[in-house]
Every structure is written in C-alpha cells, then in structure tokens.
Amino acid sequence: MTVSPSSRPFGGTAKAPEAWYLTGPTAVGKSAIAIELAEQLGGEIISVDSMQVYRGLDIGTAKPSAAERARVPHHLIDVTGLEESFDAARFVELANAADAAIRSRERIPIYCGGTGFYLKALLFGIGHSPPADAELRARLESAPLGELLAELKQTDPETFARIDQQNPRRVIRALEVIRLTGRPYSEQQATWAKARLGTGHVIAFTREPADLRARIDLRVDEMFSAGLVDEVKALLNRGLAGNKTAMQAIGYRQVVEHLQGERPLPETIQLVKTRTWQFARRQLTWLRHQMLPTWVNLEAGSSTATVVASLLGQVRQA
C-alpha cells in the first residue's frame, strides 16, 4: 500500500479519527477494508452508494452479504423501494441520523461508498435549487440525450464542460433547473464551504489500471453467475423500468436490454464490464477534481488486514 505524496496527510491527533470516509472506484476493495476497520475500531458502516439504497438491487450493486452485515452493522442499505425517488438531500438526512445514532453508542461512523456526489453533499452541503417539475422532467426524459447536451452546451457551457455527459439523470436535472429559473445551473450550485470533517479523514483508494480492470471483470462474472439476470427479471415485475434512477445502475439497464432481445448474454456481459470500467475511470476523475482525499494505492495481492494495519499506523504517526 502506498500513500500519494500529494495527498493530504493523515492527521490532526494521535488518536483514531472521529469518523472515517472511505471512497474510490467500484471494485477497488473499499468495502472489505471498511468492514475490517470497523471490527478493529468498534465502528459501524454508513453506505455512500446511490443504488444500494434500493430494496431488491442486490447482486448488481455488490450489496454487502448477510454474513458481512452480521459482522458489522450497516446503515443506508435497503431504505427505499423502487416506487420511490431518492436523492442527495434524502441521503444527507438519513446519513446524519445514522451518524448521530452511532455516536450515541460511542462507536465510530465509517462512511464507505463510491457515490462521490453524495459524499460531497454530506461533507460540504447542498445547494438550494427548485424542486422537480414532473411535466417538464417528462418532456426532458423523452428527448434524445444528444439534444439535451446541445441545449446544455448553449445555455451553460461551464456545466456542460464538467458534467458527466453519459449520465442522463444529471443532464436532465441541470436543464430542468435552467429552464425553471432562467439562470445557468453553474451559478446555482452550492458554495462548497469548509468541510465538517472534524478529526475525520477522507481516504480514496485506487489501484493500477490493469489490476482494477481485472477485479472489475471478475466481479461482473461473479454477478452473472450469482443470478443477476434472474434478479432483473424479478425486479421488472416490481417496477424497475419505471424508476429512472435505479435504471441507471450499471448492469441492470444492460440486462433489461438483453431480455428485450437487443443483444445475446455473452455480449451483454462484456458490455457490462466495459461500462463498469468506464464508470470507474469517471469516479477517479471526479474524486481528483472535486475532493481532496488522501490517496491510497492498493497493491495487487495485498491483504485487507495489511491495508488496515497500515492505515491505523499512519494515524498513530500523525
């Protein structure tokens, strides 16, 4: 394990921090580290994952198993149904409640997940923007993504340059706010003020590209072997296709398309691997530009116990 020399140092005190914030790309290994860390420190895990909040989205979101949840309490998993909407504001509300409950038990909150926007909203705050307009949103959702991006580029070049252009949900929300207010979305974003970190640390894990991609490919193969296709079939009967947010989860949309006859299963599996790798790269880019974490490079073959021991050693030396 190596700590980037350009990262913020661990530190502040020689004691363990009041909270840990573990993030990084999908399949990097952060969940196993969080569990080991929680067991050693007497902590509980708060999931920072925009898809694990949905009941039923289990295999495709790599939701912690029953055995893992028995080892360490997990929060913000399975908190909403497919018939409901969920956003960053709701996440912050629930995360703050979980954080307070954990601290009341004199245990340590350990945040873990790859939804960077949720983590940033938690630490720095959320801007004030108008609520969703159902009629306008329906019109935007029916338009081709290319048209939406062209409009965004014309009306708000700054947002166009930094937004995830492959995420229709983000693009639609930006245009919705622009049309409702008549002002660029970039002008209305939260003023990211001083973080509420206290003595906590934001740690972002990464790996060498070849290692991370191999882990992603293995995870995708395991998901399909575990029954992802059958899970999607069951979820379609429960309204998956009607939840625009849940349908953005990588793996689910591609399997739905497979079930609709768009491509055979082997091709679908390869597409999910490609989409997941692209997503992981976007996560890393976002973290580098939007957060100031301590970067920790995980070496291939390194054990979770070794990584956690090194993290705790860094804190003790701070």
C-alpha positions in Angstrom: 0.0 0.0 0.0 1.3 3.4 -0.9 0.1 6.8 0.1 0.3 9.5 -2.5 2.8 12.2 -1.5 0.5 14.9 -2.9 -2.3 13.8 -0.7 -3.5 15.5 2.5 -1.6 13.8 5.4 -3.5 11.7 7.9 -3.7 13.5 11.0 -4.6 16.1 13.5 -4.2 13.9 16.5 -2.6 10.6 17.5 -6.0 9.1 18.3 -8.2 7.4 15.8 -10.4 9.9 14.0 -14.0 10.6 15.0 -15.1 9.3 11.6 -13.7 7.7 8.5 -14.8 8.4 4.9 -13.6 5.7 2.5 -14.2 6.1 -1.2 -12.8 5.1 -4.5 -13.9 3.4 -7.8 -16.1 0.4 -8.0 -14.4 -2.9 -7.2 -11.3 -1.3 -5.7 -11.8 -3.2 -2.4 -13.1 -0.4 -0.1 -16.0 -2.4 1.4 -13.8 -5.2 2.7 -11.4 -2.6 4.2 -14.4 -0.8 5.8 -15.5 -4.0 7.5 -12.1 -4.8 8.8 -11.6 -1.3 10.0 -15.0 -1.3 11.8 -14.2 -4.5 13.5 -10.9 -3.2 14.8 -12.2 0.2 15.9 -15.6 -0.6 17.1 -17.3 1.1 14.2 -20.5 0.9 12.1 -20.7 1.4 8.4 -22.8 4.0 6.6 -23.1 3.2 2.9 -22.5 6.0 0.5 -24.0 4.3 -2.6 -26.9 5.7 -4.5 -28.0 2.3 -5.7 -27.7 0.2 -2.6 -30.4 2.3 -1.0 -33.0 0.4 -3.2 -34.5 -2.8 -1.9 -34.0 -5.6 -4.4 -31.0 -4.2 -6.2 -28.7 -6.7 -4.5 -26.4 -8.6 -6.9 -25.8 -5.8 -9.4 -24.9 -3.3 -6.7 -22.5 -5.6 -4.9 -24.6 -5.1 -1.7 -22.9 -6.5 1.4 -24.0 -10.0 2.2 -26.0 -11.1 5.2 -22.8 -12.5 6.7 -20.9 -9.2 6.3 -23.8 -7.3 7.8 -23.8 -9.7 10.7 -20.1 -8.9 11.3 -20.6 -5.1 11.3 -23.9 -3.1 11.4 -24.5 -1.3 8.0 -26.7 1.7 7.5 -28.5 3.3 4.5 -28.9 -0.1 2.7 -32.4 -1.2 1.6 -34.0 2.1 2.8 -36.3 2.8 -0.2 -38.5 0.9 -2.7 -38.4 1.1 -6.5 -41.7 3.1 -6.4 -39.9 5.9 -4.5 -37.4 8.6 -5.5 -34.1 9.1 -3.7 -31.7 12.0 -3.9 -28.6 13.5 -2.2 -30.8 15.6 0.1 -32.5 12.4 1.4 -29.2 10.7 1.7 -27.7 13.5 3.9 -30.8 13.5 6.1 -30.6 9.7 6.7 -26.8 9.7 7.0 -26.9 12.5 9.7 -29.4 10.5 11.6 -27.3 7.3 11.4 -24.2 9.2 12.3 -25.8 10.6 15.5 -27.2 7.2 16.5 -23.7 5.5 16.0 -22.0 8.2 18.1 -24.7 7.9 20.8 -23.5 4.3 21.2 -19.9 5.6 21.5 -19.0 3.8 18.2 -17.2 5.3 15.2 -19.1 6.1 11.9 -17.3 4.7 8.9 -18.7 6.0 5.7 -18.0 3.8 2.7 -19.0 4.1 -0.9 -18.3 5.3 -4.4 -21.1 7.9 -4.9 -18.9 10.9 -4.8 -21.7 13.4 -5.1 -23.4 12.1 -2.0 -20.2 12.2 0.0 -19.5 15.8 -1.1 -23.1 16.8 -0.3 -22.6 15.3 3.2 -19.3 17.0 3.9 -19.8 20.3 2.3 -23.6 20.9 2.0 -26.2 21.0 -0.8 -27.1 24.0 -2.9 -30.7 25.3 -3.0 -32.4 24.7 -6.3 -36.1 24.4 -7.3 -37.9 21.1 -6.7 -38.5 18.7 -9.6 -41.3 19.7 -12.1 -43.0 16.5 -13.2 -44.3 17.8 -16.5 -41.0 19.4 -17.5 -39.0 16.4 -16.5 -41.2 14.1 -18.5 -40.5 16.2 -21.6 -36.8 16.2 -21.0 -36.7 12.5 -20.4 -38.4 11.9 -23.7 -35.8 13.9 -25.6 -32.6 12.3 -27.1 -29.5 12.8 -24.9 -27.7 14.4 -27.8 -30.3 17.2 -28.0 -30.2 17.7 -24.2 -26.4 18.0 -24.3 -26.6 20.5 -27.2 -29.0 22.7 -25.2 -26.8 22.5 -22.1 -23.7 23.5 -24.1 -25.5 26.5 -25.4 -27.2 27.6 -22.1 -24.5 26.7 -19.6 -21.1 25.9 -21.1 -19.5 25.7 -17.7 -21.8 22.9 -16.5 -21.5 21.2 -19.9 -17.8 21.0 -19.6 -17.8 19.4 -16.1 -20.9 17.3 -16.0 -21.0 13.5 -16.6 -22.3 13.6 -20.2 -23.1 9.9 -20.1 -25.4 10.3 -17.2 -28.9 11.4 -18.5 -30.2 12.0 -14.9 -27.5 14.6 -14.2 -28.0 16.3 -17.6 -31.8 16.4 -17.2 -31.6 17.9 -13.7 -29.3 20.6 -14.9 -31.6 21.6 -17.8 -34.6 21.4 -15.5 -33.1 23.9 -13.1 -32.0 26.2 -16.0 -35.5 26.2 -17.6 -37.3 26.7 -14.3 -35.0 29.6 -13.1 -33.8 31.1 -16.3 -30.2 31.1 -14.9 -27.2 28.8 -15.6 -27.1 25.8 -13.4 -23.4 26.5 -12.5 -24.5 29.8 -10.8 -26.8 28.0 -8.5 -24.6 25.2 -7.2 -23.8 25.1 -3.6 -20.9 27.2 -2.3 -18.7 24.4 -1.1 -17.7 25.8 2.2 -15.5 24.4 4.9 -15.9 20.7 5.4 -17.4 19.3 8.6 -14.7 16.7 8.8 -13.5 17.5 12.4 -10.8 14.9 13.0 -12.1 12.6 10.3 -10.3 11.7 7.1 -11.4 11.3 3.5 -9.4 8.4 2.1 -9.7 7.4 -1.6 -8.4 4.0 -2.7 -7.0 3.3 -6.1 -5.1 0.6 -7.9 -3.0 0.2 -11.0 -5.3 0.2 -14.1 -4.7 -3.4 -15.1 -5.3 -4.6 -11.6 -8.5 -2.6 -11.2 -9.9 -3.7 -14.6 -9.2 -7.4 -13.8 -11.1 -7.0 -10.5 -14.0 -5.4 -12.3 -14.1 -8.2 -14.9 -14.1 -10.8 -12.1 -16.8 -9.0 -10.2 -19.1 -8.8 -13.2 -18.6 -12.6 -14.0 -19.5 -13.3 -10.4 -22.6 -11.2 -10.5 -23.9 -13.0 -13.6 -23.0 -16.4 -12.0 -24.9 -15.4 -8.9 -28.1 -14.8 -10.8 -28.1 -11.2 -12.0 -30.4 -12.0 -14.9 -33.0 -13.6 -12.7 -32.8 -10.7 -10.2 -33.5 -8.3 -13.0 -36.5 -10.4 -14.2 -38.0 -10.2 -10.7 -37.3 -6.5 -10.4 -39.1 -5.8 -13.7 -42.2 -7.2 -12.1 -41.8 -4.8 -9.2 -41.4 -1.7 -11.3 -37.7 -1.4 -12.1 -38.3 0.0 -15.5 -40.3 2.9 -14.1 -37.6 4.1 -11.8 -35.3 6.3 -13.9 -32.7 6.5 -11.2 -32.5 2.7 -10.5 -32.3 2.0 -14.2 -29.1 4.0 -14.4 -27.4 1.3 -12.3 -24.8 -0.4 -14.4 -25.7 -3.9 -15.2 -29.5 -3.5 -14.8 -30.1 -1.5 -17.9 -27.9 -3.8 -20.0 -29.7 -6.9 -18.7 -33.1 -5.3 -19.4 -31.9 -4.7 -22.9 -30.8 -8.3 -23.2 -34.1 -9.5 -22.0 -35.8 -7.3 -24.6 -33.7 -9.1 -27.3 -31.2 -6.3 -28.1 -28.1 -8.5 -27.6 -27.1 -12.0 -26.5 -26.0 -12.8 -23.0 -22.2 -13.1 -23.7 -22.2 -9.7 -25.4 -24.2 -8.2 -22.6 -21.7 -9.5 -20.0 -18.8 -7.9 -22.0 -20.8 -4.6 -22.3 -21.3 -4.5 -18.5 -17.6 -5.0 -18.0 -16.8 -2.1 -20.4 -19.5 0.2 -18.9 -18.2 -0.6 -15.3 -14.6 0.2 -16.3 -15.7 3.5 -17.9 -17.6 4.3 -14.7 -14.6 3.5 -12.5 -12.5 5.9 -14.5 -15.1 8.6 -14.2 -15.2 8.1 -10.5 -11.5 8.6 -10.2 -11.6 11.7 -12.4 -14.4 13.1 -10.3 -12.6 12.5 -7.0 -9.4 14.1 -8.3 -11.2 17.3 -9.3 -14.0 17.6 -6.7 -12.4 16.3 -3.4 -9.1 16.5 -1.6 -8.7 13.0 -0.2 -5.7 11.1 1.0 -5.0 8.8 -1.9 -4.0 5.2 -1.1 -2.8 2.9 -3.8 -3.7 -0.7 -3.1 -1.2 -3.2 -4.4 -2.3 -6.4 -6.2 -2.4 -9.3 -3.7 -2.2 -7.1 -0.6 -4.4 -8.4 2.2 -7.2 -6.3 3.8 -5.7 -6.8 7.2 -2.3 -5.4 6.0 -4.0 -2.4 4.4 -6.0 -1.6 7.6 -2.9 -2.0 9.8 -1.1 0.4 7.6 -3.9 2.9 7.8 -4.0 2.8 11.5 -0.3 3.1 11.7 -0.4 6.3 9.6 -3.0 7.7 12.0 -0.8 6.9 15.1 2.2 8.6 13.5 0.3 11.7 12.6 
